[in-house]
Amino acid sequence: MRILRGILRAIWGIIRFIGRLLLAFFKLLWSFMVIFSFVVNVILVAVLLILGVFIFEIKNNVAQPLIGGLHSTAVGLHDATIDWTIPVRDNIPVNLDIQLDTVTTVKLVQPVPLQVNARIDLPGINAYNVNAVVNLELPTGLELPVQLNVPVPVRERLDVALDVRAVIPLSQTQLADPIDNLGLLFEPLAIALHNLPSSFDQAVRMAGMVFRGEPLNLFATDGTGGINPEPYLAWQGYSRTAGLNYTLFNQPVPPQNQPLATGIVPLGGIPLLDAVLPAREALYQDGGTPAQRNALAVQMLAAQGIPPLYYNGDMADFYRQIQAQLVNPSR
């Protein structure tokens, strides 16, 4: 019995020892967690303080120039016009037959003798309707009306010297769609950053407006929706002109070259932000989306018998395939 009691006391002592060790470990762990949490909170508070001090510097010198610059670039590309003169200097062979059919006047450069048979009257000798041979001479400088109806062969090499000026607004080409889509990704963010406060004073004024229930529209572009009174101007202008002194703006494009509006629209950026843009809100009415509108447009194009390659981006591959089938594609 004494041995059993000793063993039990030993086991109990071991259990108590382990319990004290575990208690000490959990106290140490608890202390560590408290200290660690305190340190983390201090760091977070310090970071928030630093961000609070530099938040407007980040907004004014990093976020707004970056987002606004990307949107401005897209707007500038959309509104840009290519104005370029292509000098053409070449010597080309001409091998053709021109059918000449016209009435003109020719001038004799030397006398032309003529001998013709004629029937003449000689009243003096009482002779009428007498057969005779008449010798004539057409003088130099005499102008004669003639009609020409002959083929004129042209077998020459002609020097060509042309200056072909092209004025192409990018917004009137397929380039407008990807450029517009790029702009829509950043437009709501760029406008909102423009209207957000740029200093502590403006932040206090905005907070007062919110507290007083005054209207606040961060997506207004006329300077009336936020703290910033300046209107939002995405693009200021270009360093060179386009179309200056171009005189062919009033010339119509041949009807067979007129592009067809497909009804497909750029998908835009973040849907929640994209839907607040005035030019895009109609695409989201009644729960619709740009993708749904595009699917309907594709169905309508198919019903009109218009192949997809004319609007889905396959034209470049189609052109390469056609050129590859030509024996001498460069001629």
Secondary structure, 3 states (H helix, E strand, C coil): CHHHHHHHHHHHHHHHHHHHHHHHHHHHHHHHHHHHHHHHHHHHHHHHHHHHHHHHHHHHHHHHHHHHHHHHHHHHHHHCEEEEEEEEEEEEEEEEEEEEEEEEEEECCCCEEEEEEEEEEEHHHCEEEEEEEEEEEECCCCEEEEEEEEEEEEEEEEEEEEEEEEEEEHHHCCCHHHHHHHHHHHHHHHHHHHHCCCCHHHHHHHHHHHHHCCCCCCCCCCCCCCCCCCCCCCCCCCCCCCCCCCCCCCCCCCHHHCCCCCCCCCCCCCHHHHCCCCCCHHHHHHHCCHHHHHHHHHHHHHHCCCCHHHCCCCHHHHHHHHHHCCCCCCC
